Structure formats: C-alpha cells, structure tokens
Amino acid sequence: MKLTEIFNSNKLSLSFEVFPPKSDTAFESVKRATEEIAKLRPSFMSVTYGAGGGTSRYTLDIAKNIKESYGVPTLAHLTCVSSTKETVRTKIEQIKAAGIDNIMALRGDLTPELEKGDRSTWAYRHAIDLIRDIRDISDDFCIGGACYPEIHPESANQAEDIKHLKEKVDAGCSFLTTQMFFDNNLLYNFLYKIREAGITVPVIPGIMPITKANQVERAIKLSGSFMPQRFKSLVDKFGSNPDAMKQAGIAYATDQIIDLFANGINNVHVYSMNNPDVAEKIQSNLSDILG
C-alpha cells in the first residue's frame, strides 16, 4: 500500500518509526521490539537506515518482516550520503523486490569521517539527487522526504530552506515528514509558509516522546529543536525520577498529538525509539480519538 492512500483518506492515523540493530547480536531483540509495535496495528511503520548506511543491511529485513508477518504497511528509509550510483540502484531494486511501495529518501547524517572527507567526489550530495534517481529507476514508489519546521541546520535561513524543499517536492516527493518539534505553533507557522510557497503535498508531523531527561540534550543536538518553557519545567520537575519522567514525557507527546488532530492534522508519526511500551501507552491514550 502506498502511504498517500492513508494520507488522502481523511481519517486520523498514528504511525511509528523504528530502527534496525547496530550489530548481528542485537538483531533478534530489535526484531522482537519492532514486532511488538507492529502488533499495535499502526497505520504504517517506518524503518530507518542508520548514519552512513552502517545498519542498512537490516533495514529491509525489518521492514519486510513487519509487512509480511503483520500486514502493516512499511516505509523503508534510504540514504545516499557517500554512496555510489550502483549501490543505490541495488538498494532500490531490493526494496522493490521485497514488495515495499514506500521509500523515505534522505541524504543521511554525516559521520565525523564523512564531514572531514572530500564531498566533491560524492555521487549524491543532497536528498534531491536521490529522489530524482528513484523516480528515474521506477515510477512505482511513493517517495517521502524530510522537512524542518524550525530550519535545516545547514540552511542560511528559512526562506532558503523552503526554496530547497519546494525543489525536492517538485523532483518527486509525494509527502514530507517533519523533524521532531516540541511546540506545535512552530509547525502551524511552518505549514502556513510552505503552503504559500506552493508546497501542497501531505506533511506528517514527527513527534518524539522524551521519556528520559538525558534525551533532551541529544534531541537538541540532533535537530536544534526549540524547547518551550512548559517542557523545560516538566524535565526540571520529573527528570530525576525515571518513572515519573517517562509518564510525563508520554503525556506531553500525547497532548501534542491531540492538539494536532484537533487543528486539522490527520496523520502523526511517532519516533518510538523501538520502545513498544511507549508506543502502546500513546496509542492507548488516543484509543477513542483514533476510533
């Protein structure tokens, strides 16, 4: 199933992101965690690729298992940073052979080694290059892209960021998924600006439940996310109590999702961090809302 069928249905939906294992020894435990999330019957699940493609060999295995064993539509991430054209083509053909209709096309995070390397030799320098190649290889895929409600860390300003986002959509993106954010007003403002710029594809908000105090620093480092005072107060109050912090973090994420649904956003994607308990609690909090 192509995800645009879900996004265009006008029904409220909740989806979850999972990530593949970092080693062979962790494969079975990660597989079990992703299966527990799949048993919740989310609208779809996305499977990440890993920095520099380091865990890419497991992405397809996890995505294929979720789809075939549990009937949950899957979105396979594909990154292109430092990859060759031949490697990317092989990956695309493998995704197609697995019967997966959806690809999240990303440049990928830059590892310290890649940041120091010579980028002039890369076959792919931006996600738009990957999107064009996917479209050239096959018209069968529903292609997703990433967007940043606040601003891409490498953009000079938001106007430049939106300009490049429009180019990415014009190249073949069928939908966009946002980086994490903790203030819904940032998303609403962003949506207003991109719609004015002519970007009309579905935009799926990405929500990160912060269930541990030490996740805050990492979240800021990864995305540069603005932390509203309401959220900072939550961490200050409950951060030293793991159980309380987990409950408060889930409640905060649930509140964000309810506000998004109430304001006309029908599809929300949760960065579950392979935690079935967090995914289940959020879905349970929304059981009557989702219907």
C-alpha positions as CSV (number, residue, x, y, z in Angstrom):
1,M,0.0,0.0,0.0
2,K,1.2,3.5,-0.9
3,L,1.1,5.8,2.1
4,T,-0.6,8.5,0.1
5,E,-3.7,6.3,0.2
6,I,-3.6,6.7,4.0
7,F,-2.9,10.4,4.0
8,N,-5.6,11.1,1.5
9,S,-8.3,9.2,3.3
10,N,-9.2,12.0,5.8
11,K,-9.1,9.5,8.7
12,L,-7.0,10.1,11.8
13,S,-3.9,7.9,11.8
14,L,-0.9,7.2,14.0
15,S,2.3,5.6,12.8
16,F,5.6,4.6,14.4
17,E,9.3,4.8,13.5
18,V,11.7,2.0,14.4
19,F,15.4,1.5,13.8
20,P,17.4,-1.6,12.8
21,P,20.0,-3.1,15.1
22,K,23.6,-1.9,15.1
23,S,25.0,-5.5,15.3
24,D,24.2,-9.1,14.4
25,T,23.9,-10.0,18.1
26,A,21.2,-7.3,18.6
27,F,19.1,-8.4,15.6
28,E,16.7,-10.7,17.4
29,S,15.9,-8.4,20.3
30,V,15.3,-5.4,17.9
31,K,13.2,-7.6,15.7
32,R,11.0,-8.6,18.7
33,A,10.6,-5.0,19.7
34,T,9.5,-4.0,16.2
35,E,7.1,-6.9,16.1
36,E,5.5,-5.8,19.4
37,I,4.9,-2.4,17.9
38,A,3.5,-3.9,14.7
39,K,1.0,-5.8,16.9
40,L,-0.5,-2.5,17.8
41,R,-1.7,-2.2,14.2
42,P,-0.4,1.3,13.5
43,S,-1.4,2.9,10.1
44,F,2.2,2.2,9.0
45,M,5.8,1.8,10.3
46,S,9.0,3.4,9.0
47,V,12.4,1.7,9.4
48,T,15.5,3.9,9.5
49,Y,18.7,3.4,7.6
50,G,21.5,4.3,10.0
51,A,24.2,7.0,9.9
52,G,26.4,6.5,6.8
53,G,24.3,3.4,6.0
54,G,26.0,1.5,8.8
55,T,22.9,-0.6,9.6
56,S,21.4,-0.6,6.1
57,R,21.6,-4.3,5.6
58,Y,19.0,-4.8,8.4
59,T,16.5,-2.1,7.2
60,L,14.9,-4.2,4.5
61,D,14.8,-7.3,6.7
62,I,12.9,-5.5,9.5
63,A,10.6,-3.7,7.0
64,K,9.8,-6.9,5.1
65,N,9.1,-8.8,8.3
66,I,6.6,-6.1,9.5
67,K,4.8,-6.1,6.2
68,E,4.7,-9.8,5.6
69,S,4.1,-11.1,9.1
70,Y,1.8,-8.4,10.4
71,G,0.3,-6.8,7.4
72,V,1.4,-3.3,8.4
73,P,2.4,-1.0,5.5
74,T,6.1,-0.1,5.7
75,L,8.3,2.8,4.7
76,A,11.9,1.9,4.1
77,H,14.4,4.7,4.7
78,L,17.2,5.0,2.1
79,T,20.1,7.4,2.5
80,C,22.6,8.3,-0.2
81,V,25.5,10.1,1.5
82,S,28.8,8.8,0.2
83,S,27.0,6.0,-1.7
84,T,27.7,5.1,-5.4
85,K,25.1,5.1,-8.1
86,E,25.4,1.4,-8.3
87,T,24.9,0.8,-4.6
88,V,21.8,3.0,-4.6
89,R,20.3,1.3,-7.6
90,T,20.9,-2.1,-6.0
91,K,19.1,-1.0,-2.8
92,I,16.2,0.4,-4.8
93,E,15.8,-2.8,-6.7
94,Q,15.9,-4.8,-3.4
95,I,13.2,-2.7,-1.9
96,K,11.0,-3.2,-5.0
97,A,11.6,-6.9,-5.0
98,A,10.5,-7.0,-1.3
99,G,7.2,-5.6,-2.3
100,I,7.6,-2.4,-0.4
101,D,5.9,0.6,-2.1
102,N,7.3,3.4,0.0
103,I,10.8,4.9,0.3
104,M,11.9,7.7,2.7
105,A,14.6,9.4,0.6
106,L,17.3,11.1,2.7
107,R,20.8,12.4,2.3
108,G,21.7,10.9,5.6
109,D,23.6,12.1,8.7
110,L,27.2,13.0,8.3
111,T,29.5,10.9,10.4
112,P,32.7,12.6,11.7
113,E,34.7,10.8,9.0
114,L,32.3,12.0,6.2
115,E,32.4,15.6,7.5
116,K,36.2,15.6,7.1
117,G,36.1,13.9,3.6
118,D,36.1,15.3,0.1
119,R,32.5,15.8,-0.8
120,S,33.3,16.8,-4.4
121,T,33.7,13.1,-5.2
122,W,30.3,12.1,-4.0
123,A,27.7,10.8,-6.4
124,Y,25.0,12.2,-4.2
125,R,25.3,15.5,-2.2
126,H,21.7,16.2,-1.4
127,A,18.5,14.2,-1.0
128,I,17.1,15.7,-4.2
129,D,19.7,13.8,-6.2
130,L,18.4,10.5,-4.6
131,I,14.8,11.4,-5.3
132,R,15.5,12.0,-8.9
133,D,17.3,8.7,-9.3
134,I,14.4,6.8,-7.6
135,R,12.0,8.4,-10.0
136,D,14.2,7.6,-13.0
137,I,14.6,3.9,-11.9
138,S,10.9,3.4,-11.1
139,D,7.6,5.3,-11.0
140,D,6.1,2.7,-8.7
141,F,7.3,4.2,-5.4
142,C,5.6,6.6,-3.1
143,I,8.6,8.8,-2.1
144,G,8.8,10.7,1.2
145,G,11.2,13.5,2.1
146,A,12.2,15.2,5.3
147,C,11.4,18.8,6.4
148,Y,12.3,21.0,9.3
149,P,9.6,23.2,10.9
150,E,12.3,25.3,12.6
151,I,15.1,25.3,9.9
152,H,17.5,22.8,8.4
153,P,20.8,23.1,10.3
154,E,22.7,23.8,7.1
155,S,20.4,26.4,5.7
156,A,21.2,30.1,6.0
157,N,17.5,31.0,6.7
158,Q,14.0,29.6,6.5
159,A,13.3,31.2,3.1
160,E,16.2,29.3,1.6
161,D,15.2,26.1,3.3
162,I,11.7,26.3,1.9
163,K,13.0,27.1,-1.5
164,H,15.1,23.9,-1.5
165,L,12.1,22.0,0.0
166,K,9.9,23.1,-3.0
167,E,12.6,21.8,-5.4
168,K,12.6,18.5,-3.5
169,V,8.9,18.1,-3.8
170,D,8.9,19.1,-7.5
171,A,11.6,16.4,-8.1
172,G,9.1,13.7,-6.9
173,C,8.3,13.7,-3.2
174,S,4.7,12.6,-2.5
175,F,4.8,13.6,1.1
176,L,7.0,15.1,3.8
177,T,7.7,14.1,7.4
178,T,9.0,16.6,9.8
179,Q,11.9,16.6,12.2
180,M,10.9,16.4,15.8
181,F,9.5,19.6,17.4
182,F,8.1,20.3,20.9
183,D,6.0,23.4,20.2
184,N,3.1,22.9,17.8
185,N,2.9,26.6,16.9
186,L,6.2,26.1,15.1
187,L,4.6,23.5,12.9
188,Y,1.5,25.6,12.2
189,N,3.6,28.6,11.2
190,F,5.8,26.4,9.0
191,L,2.8,24.9,7.3
192,Y,1.4,28.4,6.5
193,K,4.7,29.4,4.9
194,I,5.2,26.3,2.8
195,R,1.6,26.3,1.5
196,E,2.2,29.9,0.4
197,A,5.3,28.7,-1.4
198,G,3.2,26.2,-3.3
199,I,4.1,23.0,-1.4
200,T,0.8,21.1,-1.3
201,V,1.8,17.5,-0.5
202,P,0.8,16.0,2.8
203,V,3.1,17.0,5.7
204,I,3.3,14.4,8.5
205,P,4.4,15.8,11.9
206,G,7.1,13.8,13.7
207,I,6.6,13.6,17.5
208,M,9.4,12.4,19.8
209,P,8.3,11.3,23.3
210,I,11.1,12.4,25.6
211,T,10.9,9.7,28.4
212,K,14.4,10.3,29.9
213,A,16.0,13.5,31.0
214,N,19.2,12.7,29.1
215,Q,17.3,12.6,25.8
216,V,16.8,16.3,25.9
217,E,20.4,17.2,25.1
218,R,20.6,14.7,22.3
219,A,17.3,15.9,20.8
220,I,18.7,19.5,20.8
221,K,21.9,18.3,19.2
222,L,20.2,16.3,16.5
223,S,17.6,18.8,15.5
224,G,18.3,22.1,17.2
225,S,14.7,21.9,18.5
226,F,13.3,24.8,20.5
227,M,12.3,23.6,24.0
228,P,9.3,25.6,25.3
229,Q,9.3,26.6,28.9
230,R,6.4,24.2,29.6
231,F,8.6,21.3,28.5
232,K,11.7,22.5,30.4
233,S,9.6,22.7,33.6
234,L,8.5,19.2,33.1
235,V,12.1,17.9,32.8
236,D,13.2,20.0,35.8
237,K,10.4,18.6,37.9
238,F,10.4,14.9,36.9
239,G,13.8,14.4,35.3
240,S,15.4,12.8,38.4
241,N,12.6,10.3,38.8
242,P,12.7,7.8,35.8
243,D,9.1,6.5,36.2
244,A,7.6,10.0,36.6
245,M,9.7,11.3,33.7
246,K,8.5,8.5,31.4
247,Q,4.9,9.1,32.3
248,A,5.2,12.9,31.9
249,G,7.0,12.6,28.6
250,I,4.3,10.3,27.2
251,A,1.6,12.7,28.5
252,Y,3.4,15.7,26.8
253,A,3.7,13.8,23.5
254,T,0.0,12.7,23.7
255,D,-1.0,16.3,24.4
256,Q,0.9,17.4,21.3
257,I,-0.8,14.8,19.1
258,I,-4.3,15.6,20.4
259,D,-3.7,19.3,19.6
260,L,-2.5,18.4,16.1
261,F,-5.6,16.3,15.5
262,A,-7.8,19.0,16.9
263,N,-6.3,21.5,14.5
264,G,-6.8,19.5,11.3
265,I,-3.7,17.4,11.1
266,N,-4.9,13.9,10.4
267,N,-1.7,11.9,10.4
268,V,1.0,11.9,13.1
269,H,4.3,9.9,13.1
270,V,5.9,8.9,16.4
271,Y,9.6,8.3,16.9
272,S,9.1,5.3,19.2
273,M,12.9,4.6,19.7
274,N,12.0,0.8,19.4
275,N,10.1,1.1,22.7
276,P,6.8,-0.9,22.5
277,D,5.7,0.2,25.9
278,V,5.9,3.9,24.9
279,A,4.1,3.2,21.6
280,E,1.4,1.2,23.4
281,K,0.8,3.9,26.0
282,I,0.5,6.7,23.4
283,Q,-1.9,4.7,21.3
284,S,-3.9,3.7,24.3
285,N,-4.2,7.4,25.3
286,L,-5.7,8.0,21.9
287,S,-7.9,4.9,21.5
288,D,-11.2,6.7,21.4
289,I,-9.9,9.6,19.4
290,L,-8.5,7.3,16.7
291,G,-11.7,5.2,16.8
